[in-house]
Amino acid sequence: MALLAIFAGASAVPAQEPAELRIAAVGDIMLGGTGTPEFERFGYDYPFEKTRALLKQSHIVFGNLEGPLTHADHAPVAKKYLYRSPPEKVAPALLNAGFNVVSLANNHAMDQGVEGLKHTLDALDLVGIKHTGAGMNLAEARKPAILESHGARVAFLAYTLTFPEEFWATVERPGSPFGHEAHVRADIAAAKQQADIVLVSFHWGQEGKTELRDYQRSLGRAAIDAGAAAVIGHHPHVLQGVERYKNGVIFYSLGNFAFGTYGPEAFRSAIATLTFRDKKLSEVQLHPLNVRNAEVVFQALPLAGKEADKVVVELQTLSQPLGTVIRNDQGVAVITLEPATNVKR
């Protein structure tokens, strides 16, 4: 009888819910340039006031940080656009907004030379924001940022495919790692030995264009083939299509997020939220944003109603040629990932 009671009690134990982890990813962040007077007037928390609540619904928040956090003013190469922003103001603002990891792999990371990069790394380290995609040499620049949350270890890798070439890290030169496919595959494989989930960021594509370049598709798919759960693209400043590829997803460009210029092409963007259950990607949501600074004055604005629906339709139109099915859930673009499959596209 006692034995039967033990078995009866065991069968009554409720099944555990799958562990859930949410990761938010946004587009380009640069709190300098033309927007500087507004940031100085309203404070550096101001750009995130309308999006902070949404970002903090996720356990990990990732973005592409463009431009060094430094007061140094020394451009190592001739360049049309050179950025910098105050480290003691921007780094805490990023932390307050919910960011705990950023990519530095872009065409502005070295705008103020090695000194500017060092100041950036120090400022992020001081507030506890992890970073990847830049370092004092190529080996450092290729190291993943690893975070632990809700029972999972998550690794972030970041690469640039933009000029100037002088900003690409080498064995002896500081900078960002160029996205050589062989390096990307090797780094993902190595990261998979240290983490349960690997996400890869690429700074790529053509500014202001929704059309993909061939290398974006081949490199994005190669990253998923190598074991990445998702690819997060930046640089075009506009939204590009989303590809549901095998067991992962490729955001070819999330557009701008908080960017201190009046660039006319930057009009609409999105916050991507990736939901993992038992360390497997199960759902993606894209929350539409108005990032047209002439209207929102450097403060990204979440959209609702008809304006949000327009962005979802835009994402559906851009993603349909990639074979991705996106549904509109009350102004949020949603992609539901099916269980693991061996079907190839």
DRENZAFI-346770 format. One record per atom (N, C-alpha, C): residue in three letters; x, y, z. Coordinates in steps of 0.001 Angstrom, whole numbers, padded with zeros to 6 digits, always signed. Layout:
ALAXYZ;...
END
This chain:
MET+000823-001209+000000;MET+000000+000000+000000;MET+000863+001267+000000;ALA+001933+001221+000812;ALA+002822+002379+000865;ALA+003458+002642-000494;LEU+003854+001516-001164;LEU+004480+001641-002468;LEU+003515+002237-003478;LEU+002221+001793-003425;LEU+001215+002338-004328;LEU+001018+003830-004079;ALA+001067+004219-002812;ALA+000901+005630-002474;ALA+002030+006471-003046;ILE+003250+005919-003012;ILE+004396+006636-003568;ILE+004201+006874-005057;PHE+003789+005806-005787;PHE+003584+005936-007230;PHE+002451+006908-007542;ALA+001379+006841-006723;ALA+000242+007734-006942;ALA+000658+009188-006750;GLY+001484+009429-005713;GLY+001954+010784-005472;GLY+002838+011281-006594;ALA+003694+010390-007122;ALA+004603+010776-008190;ALA+003837+011172-009433;SER+002755+010448-009727;SER+002002+010744-010941;SER+001245+012054-010831;ALA+001051+012527-009593;ALA+000301+013769-009400;ALA+001179+015007-009516;VAL+002516+014830-009626;VAL+003426+015973-009729;VAL+003194+016665-011074;PRO+002881+017957-011079;PRO+002602+018647-012339;PRO+003861+018755-013200;ALA+003665+018670-014528;ALA+004790+018806-015467;ALA+005297+020239-015420;GLN+006620+020406-015508;GLN+007223+021731-015481;GLN+006992+022444-016807;GLU+006701+023752-016718;GLU+006584+024553-017926;GLU+007976+024726-018537;PRO+008069+024772-019880;PRO+009366+024997-020510;PRO+009967+026327-020067;ALA+011260+026333-019765;ALA+011933+027575-019388;ALA+011868+028551-020556;GLU+011491+029814-020275;GLU+011328+030813-021335;GLU+012333+031942-021156;LEU+012983+032302-022250;LEU+013959+033390-022269;LEU+013582+034336-023403;ARG+013527+035629-023102;ARG+013216+036624-024122;ARG+014420+037535-024336;ILE+014763+037692-025610;ILE+015880+038549-025999;ILE+015350+039609-026959;ALA+015587+040886-026641;ALA+015199+041987-027521;ALA+016410+042460-028306;ALA+016187+042802-029561;ALA+017249+043325-030413;ALA+016740+044555-031151;VAL+017585+045570-031221;VAL+017196+046816-031890;VAL+018249+047180-032935;GLY+017931+048234-033693;GLY+018831+048696-034736;GLY+019936+049598-034219;ASP+020335+050530-035088;ASP+021505+051361-034818;ASP+021251+052395-033719;ILE+022259+052550-032850;ILE+022216+053522-031754;ILE+023418+054451-031890;MET+023156+055769-031933;MET+024249+056742-031964;MET+023734+058027-031342;LEU+024196+058337-030150;LEU+023689+059495-029421;LEU+024678+060655-029518;GLY+024865+061095-030740;GLY+025742+062227-031015;GLY+025222+062941-032249;GLY+026139+063538-033018;GLY+025747+064158-034274;GLY+024772+065308-034085;THR+023836+065446-035029;THR+022880+066538-035030;THR+021999+066546-033789;GLY+021784+065385-033225;GLY+020907+065286-032063;GLY+021528+065742-030759;THR+022810+066048-030749;THR+023500+066392-029506;THR+022834+067512-028709;PRO+022428+068620-029340;PRO+021770+069670-028546;PRO+020498+069184-027836;GLU+019745+068303-028498;GLU+018532+067776-027864;GLU+018874+066836-026712;PHE+019904+066002-026896;PHE+020305+065089-025827;PHE+020815+065871-024623;GLU+021575+066934-024886;GLU+022094+067744-023792;GLU+020963+068491-023083;ARG+019955+068881-023830;ARG+018836+069632-023243;ARG+017926+068742-022415;PHE+017574+067556-022953;PHE+016595+066690-022295;PHE+017229+065547-021508;GLY+018521+065321-021694;GLY+019203+064239-021012;GLY+019347+063008-021907;TYR+020292+062166-021591;TYR+020591+061025-022457;TYR+019693+059818-022203;ASP+018844+059908-021169;ASP+017793+058902-021012;ASP+016609+059187-021941;TYR+016514+060425-022375;TYR+015386+060877-023189;TYR+015122+060020-024427;PRO+016136+059600-025216;PRO+015847+058830-026429;PRO+015118+057519-026171;PHE+015189+056994-024935;PHE+014641+055667-024633;PHE+013360+055717-023789;GLU+012861+056913-023502;GLU+011732+057022-022572;GLU+010481+056304-023068;LYS+010247+056306-024382;LYS+009027+055696-024922;LYS+009193+054193-025190;THR+010418+053706-025203;THR+010667+052292-025528;THR+011166+051481-024341;ARG+011506+052156-023253;ARG+012121+051461-022112;ARG+011221+050348-021569;ALA+009947+050611-021426;ALA+009040+049602-020855;ALA+008987+048357-021723;LEU+008989+048538-023035;LEU+008966+047395-023954;LEU+010270+046618-023890;LEU+011384+047319-023875;LEU+012684+046657-023809;LEU+012824+045843-022526;LYS+012333+046386-021430;LYS+012531+045719-020146;LYS+011607+044521-019940;GLN+010762+044231-020914;GLN+009999+042989-020880;GLN+010872+041795-021262;SER+012068+042076-021808;SER+012999+041016-022187;SER+014084+040862-021131;HIS+014685+039682-021094;HIS+015726+039396-020114;HIS+017101+039868-020591;ILE+017299+039869-021907;ILE+018547+040344-022503;ILE+018169+041334-023601;VAL+018873+042478-023645;VAL+018594+043506-024653;VAL+019892+043844-025375;PHE+019820+043774-026705;PHE+021003+043921-027565;PHE+020780+045024-028593;GLY+021835+045784-028883;GLY+021770+046791-029944;GLY+023127+047017-030567;ASN+023131+047730-031701;ASN+024379+048073-032373;ASN+024753+049497-031996;LEU+025857+049654-031264;LEU+026311+050965-030803;LEU+027288+051548-031819;GLU+026855+052604-032488;GLU+027698+053251-033502;GLU+028353+054497-032915;GLY+029622+054643-033200;GLY+030334+055819-032736;GLY+030916+055622-031359;PRO+032164+056002-031159;PRO+032827+055786-029872;PRO+032262+056658-028758;LEU+032341+056130-027544;LEU+031985+056874-026339;LEU+033273+057509-025819;THR+033498+058749-026177;THR+034768+059394-025856;THR+034650+060899-026048;HIS+035543+061631-025361;HIS+035676+063063-025604;HIS+036847+063343-026535;ALA+037567+062287-026914;ALA+038687+062449-027838;ALA+038171+062936-029183;ASP+038965+063682-029889;ASP+038577+064195-031201;ASP+039758+064045-032146;HIS+039967+062808-032556;HIS+041103+062522-033420;HIS+040701+061482-034451;ALA+040431+061931-035661;ALA+040021+061026-036737;ALA+041250+060401-037388;PRO+041342+059058-037398;PRO+042512+058415-037984;PRO+042501+058384-039506;VAL+041330+058534-040124;VAL+041237+058524-041588;VAL+040272+059620-042029;ALA+040419+060043-043288;ALA+039485+061017-043849;ALA+038143+060333-044064;LYS+037063+060938-043531;LYS+035769+060298-043538;LYS+034690+061370-043457;LYS+033594+061190-044210;LYS+032550+062208-044259;LYS+031851+062376-042930;TYR+031454+061248-042307;TYR+030722+061303-041048;TYR+031566+060713-039928;LEU+031852+061536-038927;LEU+032619+061109-037763;LEU+031784+061391-036514;TYR+031617+060365-035676;TYR+030760+060517-034510;TYR+031529+060294-033212;ARG+031000+060837-032146;ARG+031425+060535-030788;ARG+030352+061046-029855;SER+030302+060482-028653;SER+029331+060929-027666;SER+029918+060734-026274;PRO+029414+061465-025279;PRO+030041+061475-023946;PRO+029857+060154-023205;PRO+030951+059499-022853;PRO+030859+058179-022217;PRO+030150+058195-020878;GLU+030371+059245-020081;GLU+029794+059285-018739;GLU+028282+059503-018762;LYS+027728+059853-019929;LYS+026288+060059-020068;LYS+025618+058936-020859;VAL+026270+058489-021932;VAL+025642+057506-022814;VAL+025646+056109-022198;ALA+026760+055687-021627;ALA+026817+054332-021065;ALA+025760+054121-019977;PRO+025610+055025-018997;PRO+024542+054838-018005;PRO+023144+054883-018622;ALA+022948+055704-019657;ALA+021639+055784-020307;ALA+021289+054462-020985;LEU+022274+053836-021607;LEU+022037+052531-022225;LEU+021651+051503-021162;LEU+022348+051532-020047;LEU+022032+050601-018956;LEU+020623+050856-018420;ASN+020282+052113-018226;ASN+018957+052463-017722;ASN+017849+052024-018679;ALA+018164+052027-019986;ALA+017172+051639-020984;ALA+016959+050131-021036;GLY+017877+049380-020402;GLY+017738+047930-020375;GLY+018806+047174-021126;PHE+019704+047885-021813;PHE+020733+047198-022599;PHE+021764+046546-021677;ASN+022076+045297-021987;ASN+023154+044633-021259;ASN+024205+044031-022182;VAL+024051+044237-023516;VAL+025077+043791-024457;VAL+024921+044587-025752;VAL+026062+044983-026338;VAL+026040+045736-027592;VAL+027094+045209-028549;SER+026840+045458-029836;SER+027842+045225-030870;SER+028595+046517-031130;LEU+029892+046395-031339;LEU+030729+047527-031733;LEU+031274+047342-033145;ALA+030804+046331-033845;ALA+031310+046021-035188;ALA+030554+046845-036219;ASN+031119+047984-036575;ASN+030479+048856-037553;ASN+031485+049836-038140;ASN+031000+050705-039019;ASN+031881+051626-039726;ASN+032132+052921-038962;HIS+031767+052952-037667;HIS+032038+054137-036851;HIS+032799+053821-035566;ALA+033046+052549-035296;ALA+033694+052167-034031;ALA+035046+052836-033847;MET+035758+053077-034959;MET+037106+053647-034876;MET+037136+055105-035318;ASP+035997+055780-035277;ASP+035947+057174-035733;ASP+036925+058078-034999;GLN+037240+057757-033747;GLN+038186+058565-032975;GLN+039428+057767-032611;GLY+039779+056832-033497;GLY+041021+056101-033363;GLY+041060+055119-032203;VAL+042253+054640-031906;VAL+042446+053640-030858;VAL+042048+054194-029496;GLU+042369+055464-029259;GLU+042019+056073-027979;GLU+040516+056078-027784;GLY+039776+056421-028844;GLY+038319+056428-028764;GLY+037751+055054-028494;LEU+038325+054024-029113;LEU+037857+052661-028872;LEU+038127+052245-027427;LYS+039311+052556-026923;LYS+039641+052212-025533;LYS+038665+052877-024570;HIS+038353+054140-024811;HIS+037416+054844-023941;HIS+036036+054187-023984;THR+035630+053727-025166;THR+034335+053060-025326;THR+034286+051772-024507;LEU+035321+050960-024649;LEU+035373+049698-023912;LEU+035366+049945-022410;ASP+036122+050946-021973;ASP+036178+051261-020542;ASP+034820+051740-020023;ALA+034133+052577-020808;ALA+032845+053120-020377;ALA+031796+052019-020256;LEU+031781+051093-021193;LEU+030830+049987-021135;LEU+031155+049049-019979;ASP+032437+048767-019798;ASP+032853+047896-018692;ASP+032477+048504-017347;LEU+032598+049816-017232;LEU+032336+050493-015970;LEU+030886+050301-015506;VAL+029942+050269-016458;VAL+028532+050115-016081;VAL+028045+048672-016221;GLY+028929+047791-016695;GLY+028571+046375-016762;GLY+027842+045943-018020;ILE+027953+046725-019101;ILE+027367+046323-020386;ILE+028405+045531-021169;LYS+028063+044318-021537;LYS+028997+043489-022304;LYS+029037+043961-023753;HIS+030130+043619-024437;HIS+030318+044086-025810;HIS+031083+043046-026612;THR+030880+043095-027911;THR+031575+042215-028836;THR+031740+042947-030157;GLY+032677+042478-030978;GLY+032821+043077-032301;GLY+033866+044163-032414;ALA+034713+044341-031409;ALA+035827+045286-031491;ALA+036817+044965-030393;GLY+038090+045250-030676;GLY+039129+044980-029691;GLY+040461+045516-030143;MET+041472+045288-029331;MET+042803+045796-029615;MET+043520+044998-030693;ASN+042952+043857-031074;ASN+043489+043065-032189;ASN+042361+042147-032657;LEU+042618+041382-033711;LEU+041575+040556-034308;LEU+041070+039488-033351;ALA+041969+038888-032589;ALA+041548+037843-031653;ALA+040564+038391-030626;GLU+040865+039584-030082;GLU+039954+040203-029114;GLU+038617+040567-029761;ALA+038684+041075-030987;ALA+037471+041529-031673;ALA+036533+040371-032003;ARG+037089+039175-032162;ARG+036268+038007-032511;ARG+035729+037274-031281;LYS+036094+037703-030089;LYS+035612+037026-028884;LYS+034114+037280-028688;PRO+033375+036269-028276;PRO+031949+036473-028013;PRO+031719+037162-026678;ALA+030607+037873-026593;ALA+030095+038336-025305;ALA+029123+037269-024825;ILE+029297+036796-023607;ILE+028460+035704-023088;ILE+027704+036175-021861;LEU+026388+035965-021909;LEU+025520+036323-020791;LEU+024757+035088-020339;GLU+024400+035060-019063;GLU+023585+033968-018515;GLU+022267+034531-018019;SER+021178+033873-018404;SER+019867+034317-017966;SER+018872+033176-018086;HIS+018048+033008-017074;HIS+016970+032023-017070;HIS+017438+030635-017506;GLY+018564+030231-016932;GLY+019057+028887-017157;GLY+019757+028660-018476;ALA+020027+029740-019225;ALA+020695+029596-020522;ALA+021912+030507-020607;ARG+022923+030028-021300;ARG+024088+030851-021631;ARG+023949+031290-023085;VAL+024046+032600-023303;VAL+023829+033167-024630;VAL+025105+033873-025081;ALA+025585+033534-026264;ALA+026787+034140-026824;ALA+026417+035053-027984;PHE+027022+036238-028010;PHE+026841+037194-029105;PHE+028171+037368-029835;LEU+028101+037321-031158;LEU+029251+037595-032012;LEU+028866+038725-032965;ALA+029853+039537-033389;ALA+029527+040657-034271;ALA+030653+040916-035262;TYR+030254+041250-036501;TYR+031204+041460-037596;TYR+030745+042634-038448;THR+031701+043249-039125;THR+031384+044311-040071;THR+031728+043876-041483;LEU+030950+044362-042428;LEU+031262+044186-043855;LEU+031198+045534-044549;THR+031532+046581-043789;THR+031485+047946-044304;THR+032877+048571-044259;PHE+033057+049596-045053;PHE+034312+050333-045100;PHE+034265+051487-044085;PRO+035428+052073-043715;PRO+036737+051943-044326;PRO+037502+050689-043882;GLU+038320+050209-044769;GLU+039095+049003-044492;GLU+040044+049207-043319;GLU+040460+050463-043106;GLU+041373+050745-041991;GLU+040745+050445-040636;PHE+039423+050299-040591;PHE+038746+050008-039331;PHE+038646+048505-039058;TRP+039100+047679-040003;TRP+039054+046233-039806;TRP+040229+045799-038935;ALA+039953+045033-037929;ALA+041007+044543-037039;ALA+041911+043551-037760;THR+043173+043546-037385;THR+044128+042559-037878;THR+044828+041938-036673;VAL+045791+041103-036945;VAL+046533+040461-035859;VAL+047136+041505-034932;GLU+047530+042640-035473;GLU+048184+043665-034660;GLU+047417+044978-034588;ARG+046386+045144-035405;ARG+045681+046432-035465;ARG+044321+046374-034783;PRO+043998+047346-033926;PRO+042668+047402-033303;PRO+041582+047662-034340;GLY+040361+047268-033988;GLY+039240+047514-034876;GLY+038178+046451-034726;SER+037359+046304-035770;SER+036275+045329-035805;SER+036604+044196-036775;PRO+036116+042992-036522;PRO+036433+041866-037399;PRO+035611+041916-038689;PHE+036278+041771-039806;PHE+035556+041646-041074;PHE+034853+040287-041097;GLY+033695+040243-041729;GLY+032885+039027-041694;GLY+033272+037980-042711;HIS+034491+037458-042600;HIS+034905+036334-043463;HIS+034079+035107-043070;GLU+033492+034426-044041;GLU+032630+033296-043718;GLU+033364+032233-042906;ALA+034622+031977-043248;ALA+035374+030957-042507;ALA+035518+031341-041039;HIS+035775+032619-040781;HIS+035892+033083-039393;HIS+034552+032984-038673;VAL+033492+033385-039368;VAL+032165+033344-038760;VAL+031800+031918-038364;ARG+031998+030988-039268;ARG+031679+029582-038976;ARG+032515+029059-037809;ALA+033807+029370-037818;ALA+034686+028882-036758;ALA+034316+029492-035411;ASP+033988+030783-035410;ASP+033641+031464-034155;ASP+032324+030947-033587;ILE+031360+030653-034456;ILE+030090+030104-033980;ILE+030309+028719-033378;ALA+031106+027917-034057;ALA+031395+026575-033539;ALA+032055+026660-032165;ALA+032999+027592-032019;ALA+033675+027753-030729;ALA+032705+028270-029668;ALA+031838+029206-030044;ALA+030870+029753-029094;ALA+029872+028694-028644;LYS+029533+027777-029547;LYS+028595+026708-029196;LYS+029156+025797-028114;GLN+030477+025773-027965;GLN+031099+024982-026908;GLN+030968+025665-025547;GLN+030657+026973-025567;GLN+030574+027738-024321;GLN+029152+028162-023974;ALA+028241+028101-024944;ALA+026905+028661-024734;ALA+025835+027760-025329;ASP+024611+027941-024854;ASP+023469+027181-025360;ASP+022870+027820-026606;ILE+022966+029148-026692;ILE+022359+029913-027782;ILE+023411+030864-028329;VAL+023517+030950-029651;VAL+024464+031874-030283;VAL+023692+032807-031212;LEU+023908+034107-031049;LEU+023331+035116-031923;LEU+024470+035871-032606;VAL+024267+036196-033887;VAL+025324+036830-034676;VAL+024812+038135-035269;SER+025606+039189-035123;SER+025267+040499-035673;SER+026192+040822-036842;PHE+025597+041316-037941;PHE+026370+041755-039097;PHE+026029+043206-039422;HIS+027052+044003-039634;HIS+026881+045365-040154;HIS+027151+045268-041648;TRP+026095+045376-042458;TRP+026211+044997-043868;TRP+025153+045704-044705;GLY+025125+045366-045996;GLY+024098+045903-046877;GLY+024381+047319-047334;GLN+023382+047919-047984;GLN+023529+049249-048575;GLN+022615+050231-047881;GLU+023164+051383-047518;GLU+022391+052378-046801;GLU+021183+052850-047614;GLY+020035+052910-046941;GLY+018832+053429-047560;GLY+018145+052495-048527;LYS+018620+051260-048662;LYS+018079+050315-049637;LYS+017418+049124-048935;THR+016240+048748-049430;THR+015572+047563-048895;THR+016013+046294-049613;GLU+016620+046457-050794;GLU+017076+045287-051545;GLU+018305+044673-050879;LEU+018327+043341-050839;LEU+019453+042633-050237;LEU+020571+042458-051248;ARG+021767+042494-050758;ARG+022911+042100-051583;ARG+023102+040594-051443;ASP+023618+039981-052497;ASP+023726+038516-052521;ASP+024503+037982-051319;TYR+025565+038696-050930;TYR+026394+038179-049840;TYR+025646+038167-048516;GLN+024643+039054-048356;GLN+023874+039040-047114;GLN+023157+037708-046948;ARG+022519+037241-048007;ARG+021783+035984-047919;ARG+022723+034804-047704;SER+023837+034784-048435;SER+024740+033636-048312;SER+025414+033617-046943;LEU+025818+034777-046435;LEU+026509+034821-045144;LEU+025518+034620-043993;GLY+024330+035203-044116;GLY+023320+035001-043080;GLY+022940+033537-042952;ARG+022734+032878-044075;ARG+022394+031456-044048;ARG+023561+030615-043537;ALA+024780+031010-043889;ALA+025951+030270-043405;ALA+026023+030319-041877;ALA+025674+031470-041299;ALA+025701+031594-039845;ALA+024679+030655-039198;ILE+023476+030574-039778;ILE+022469+029652-039250;ILE+022922+028206-039438;ASP+023472+027904-040610;ASP+023971+026550-040869;ASP+025030+026145-039848;ALA+025834+027135-039413;ALA+026922+026850-038473;ALA+026427+026687-037039;GLY+025153+027031-036788;GLY+024609+026818-035450;GLY+024034+028031-034767;ALA+024047+029191-035433;ALA+023443+030376-034821;ALA+021922+030236-034806;ALA+021298+030754-033753;ALA+019836+030735-033671;ALA+019226+031896-034435;ALA+019961+033006-034529;ALA+019438+034183-035220;ALA+020585+035055-035691;VAL+020311+035795-036759;VAL+021234+036790-037301;VAL+020546+038143-037209;ILE+021266+039142-036704;ILE+020720+040484-036501;ILE+021523+041454-037363;GLY+020874+042023-038376;GLY+021556+042897-039315;GLY+021306+044370-039054;HIS+022332+045191-039381;HIS+022269+046637-039232;HIS+023021+047290-040394;HIS+022905+048601-040485;HIS+023643+049498-041371;HIS+022774+050197-042403;PRO+021781+049538-043042;PRO+021009+050252-044066;PRO+020155+051409-043532;HIS+019927+051476-042219;HIS+019105+052515-041582;HIS+017615+052372-041904;VAL+017259+051388-042696;VAL+015853+051109-043018;VAL+015591+049629-042758;LEU+014312+049272-042668;LEU+013951+047868-042520;LEU+014219+047104-043805;GLN+014751+045902-043656;GLN+014841+044949-044747;GLN+014070+043694-044342;GLY+013965+042737-045267;GLY+013161+041554-045015;GLY+013686+040673-043897;VAL+012812+039790-043438;VAL+013150+038800-042416;VAL+013029+037421-043063;GLU+014032+036595-042876;GLU+014006+035249-043451;GLU+013929+034192-042356;ARG+012919+033369-042435;ARG+012806+032176-041583;ARG+013574+031080-042295;TYR+014783+030777-041811;TYR+015660+029826-042486;TYR+015978+028664-041558;LYS+015597+027449-041980;LYS+015790+026252-041165;LYS+015228+026495-039764;ASN+016039+026324-038728;ASN+015554+026482-037356;ASN+015856+027866-036782;GLY+016237+028796-037654;GLY+016602+030124-037183;GLY+015905+031217-037958;VAL+016318+032441-037685;VAL+015720+033599-038341;VAL+016819+034610-038639;ILE+016667+035308-039769;ILE+017645+036316-040192;ILE+016917+037646-040337;PHE+017267+038602-039486;PHE+016774+039974-039634;PHE+017818+040716-040471;TYR+017528+040934-041741;TYR+018562+041510-042597;TYR+018896+042950-042223;SER+017896+043708-041749;SER+018174+045020-041164;SER+017001+045433-040298;LEU+017304+045834-039068;LEU+016282+046355-038162;LEU+016156+047873-038247;GLY+016950+048492-039133;GLY+016859+049940-039281;GLY+017479+050679-038113;ASN+017128+051952-037983;ASN+017623+052759-036870;ASN+016816+052499-035605;PHE+017418+052830-034483;PHE+016680+052801-033217;PHE+016751+054178-032561;ALA+017900+054547-032041;ALA+018093+055882-031471;ALA+019329+056464-032140;PHE+019111+057295-033144;PHE+020220+057742-033992;PHE+020148+059257-034151;GLY+021258+059922-033846;GLY+021279+061371-033765;GLY+021471+062119-035063;THR+020757+061729-036108;THR+020785+062476-037363;THR+019362+062576-037912;TYR+019203+063456-038902;TYR+017912+063611-039563;TYR+017877+062857-040889;GLY+018592+061737-040996;GLY+018646+060983-042241;GLY+017255+060760-042822;PRO+017003+061205-044047;PRO+015650+061117-044621;PRO+015165+059699-044863;GLU+016109+058740-045006;GLU+015696+057361-045273;GLU+015204+056651-044015;ALA+015606+057140-042847;ALA+015213+056499-041588;ALA+013807+056953-041217;PHE+012840+056082-041416;PHE+011431+056437-041286;PHE+010726+055505-040304;ARG+010812+054206-040524;ARG+010199+053215-039661;ARG+011224+052146-039288;SER+011046+051559-038114;SER+011961+050548-037599;SER+011157+049574-036754;ALA+011859+048700-036038;ALA+011165+047734-035185;ALA+012093+047234-034091;ILE+011491+046897-032965;ILE+012176+046140-031917;ILE+011825+044676-032128;ALA+012836+043841-032275;ALA+012616+042399-032428;ALA+012713+041734-031067;THR+011737+040918-030750;THR+011769+040130-029518;THR+011788+038655-029882;LEU+012819+037958-029434;LEU+012977+036529-029715;LEU+012660+035750-028449;THR+011723+034830-028546;THR+011357+034001-027401;THR+011933+032605-027578;PHE+012693+032185-026568;PHE+013275+030841-026563;PHE+012579+030024-025482;ARG+012195+028816-025827;ARG+011629+027880-024851;ARG+012513+026641-024825;ASP+012986+026304-023626;ASP+013961+025217-023490;ASP+015135+025409-024443;LYS+015592+026669-024562;LYS+016782+027050-025324;LYS+016614+026921-026835;LYS+015375+026774-027297;LYS+015082+026698-028723;LYS+014223+027901-029116;LEU+014551+028519-030238;LEU+013790+029666-030707;LEU+012387+029221-031106;SER+011376+029823-030501;SER+010003+029393-030755;SER+009139+030471-031393;GLU+009436+031757-031124;GLU+008608+032817-031695;GLU+009402+034102-031815;VAL+009063+034884-032834;VAL+009671+036192-033055;VAL+008557+037222-033165;GLN+008718+038343-032492;GLN+007806+039466-032628;GLN+008590+040699-033054;LEU+008009+041498-033946;LEU+008602+042766-034349;LEU+007608+043875-034036;HIS+008032+044771-033127;HIS+007175+045857-032660;HIS+007521+047126-033445;PRO+006606+047632-034255;PRO+006909+048781-035118;PRO+007220+050066-034345;LEU+008138+050843-034911;LEU+008549+052117-034325;LEU+008542+053217-035379;ASN+008244+054426-034938;ASN+008491+055617-035738;ASN+009845+056165-035316;VAL+010804+056208-036264;VAL+012136+056728-035962;VAL+012480+057913-036866;ARG+011461+058530-037434;ARG+011682+059714-038261;ARG+011908+060906-037338;ASN+013167+061314-037215;ASN+013532+062288-036191;ASN+012904+063658-036398;ALA+012523+063990-037618;ALA+011820+065249-037853;ALA+010461+065248-037156;GLU+009932+064055-036858;GLU+008639+063936-036185;GLU+008784+063592-034699;VAL+009706+062682-034384;VAL+009800+062195-033001;VAL+010927+062849-032208;VAL+011725+063685-032862;VAL+012810+064451-032216;VAL+013731+063526-031413;PHE+014289+062542-032101;PHE+015312+061652-031543;PHE+014806+060774-030404;GLN+013529+060476-030415;GLN+012952+059603-029387;GLN+012043+058586-030073;ALA+012564+057369-030290;ALA+011811+056331-030998;ALA+010445+056136-030351;LEU+009416+056079-031197;LEU+008039+056022-030713;LEU+007358+054723-031147;PRO+006956+053868-030203;PRO+006199+052662-030568;PRO+004889+053043-031254;LEU+004566+052319-032323;LEU+003366+052596-033100;LEU+002237+051647-032729;ALA+001013+052107-032962;ALA-000165+051290-032710;ALA-001183+051585-033800;GLY-002235+050771-033846;GLY-003321+051008-034783;GLY-002890+050918-036232;LYS-003454+051807-037063;LYS-003210+051758-038501;LYS-001748+051991-038854;GLU-001077+052846-038087;GLU+000337+053114-038380;GLU+001199+051880-038126;ALA+000894+051139-037085;ALA+001618+049884-036832;ALA+001302+048865-037914;ASP+000034+048788-038310;ASP-000362+047844-039355;ASP+000407+048091-040654;LYS+000650+049359-040984;LYS+001391+049687-042208;LYS+002802+049107-042165;VAL+003431+049163-041003;VAL+004786+048615-040866;VAL+004753+047095-040982;VAL+003745+046462-040396;VAL+003621+045006-040517;VAL+003450+044615-041981;VAL+002625+045353-042710;VAL+002446+045081-044149;VAL+003766+045257-044886;GLU+004531+046295-044519;GLU+005841+046505-045144;GLU+006759+045305-044891;LEU+006786+044819-043663;LEU+007609+043659-043333;LEU+007124+042411-044079;GLN+005820+042247-044196;GLN+005279+041110-044944;GLN+005694+041179-046405;THR+005642+042373-046984;THR+006002+042561-048396;THR+007487+042302-048626;LEU+008329+042797-047718;LEU+009776+042604-047848;LEU+010180+041151-047624;SER+009427+040441-046779;SER+009805+039090-046370;SER+009171+038001-047225;GLN+008101+038324-047946;GLN+007419+037317-048752;GLN+008340+036663-049782;PRO+009200+037428-050499;PRO+010114+036781-051450;PRO+011111+035831-050778;LEU+011298+035978-049465;LEU+012209+035113-048721;LEU+011494+033880-048173;GLY+010208+033772-048483;GLY+009434+032605-048054;GLY+008991+032647-046605;THR+008999+033837-046010;THR+008665+033964-044599;THR+007214+034379-044421;VAL+006514+033666-043585;VAL+005121+033979-043280;VAL+005070+034812-042001;ILE+004512+036007-042119;ILE+004383+036912-040976;ILE+002905+037220-040787;ARG+002433+037077-039562;ARG+001038+037432-039288;ARG+000983+038697-038454;ASN-000109+039388-038578;ASN-000319+040638-037848;ASN-001147+040351-036609;ASP-000541+040527-035441;ASP-001244+040331-034180;ASP-001412+041693-033511;GLN-002485+042388-033868;GLN-002798+043699-033288;GLN-001630+044678-033425;GLY-001097+044762-034636;GLY-000041+045723-034902;GLY+001355+045254-034570;VAL+001513+043977-034275;VAL+002838+043377-034036;VAL+003052+042283-035065;ALA+004189+042311-035739;ALA+004526+041269-036709;ALA+005015+040038-035958;VAL+004436+038874-036247;VAL+004749+037660-035500;VAL+005152+036550-036458;ILE+006237+035876-036122;ILE+006689+034681-036841;ILE+006758+033549-035832;THR+005994+032499-036063;THR+006019+031329-035192;THR+006882+030264-035836;LEU+007862+029789-035087;LEU+008771+028795-035608;LEU+008264+027406-035248;GLU+008246+026539-036226;GLU+007792+025173-036016;GLU+008904+024364-035351;PRO+008590+023171-034862;PRO+009623+022310-034270;PRO+010740+022030-035276;ALA+011885+021641-034732;ALA+013055+021375-035561;ALA+012714+020472-036747;THR+013270+020812-037887;THR+013024+020035-039106;THR+014295+019979-039922;ASN+014431+018964-040710;ASN+015599+018809-041571;ASN+015333+019307-042986;VAL+014136+019853-043211;VAL+013793+020335-044542;VAL+014682+021510-044901;LYS+015246+021463-046097;LYS+016109+022541-046569;LYS+015372+023379-047603;ARG+015759+024672-047661;ARG+015173+025560-048670;ARG+016205+025905-049722;
END
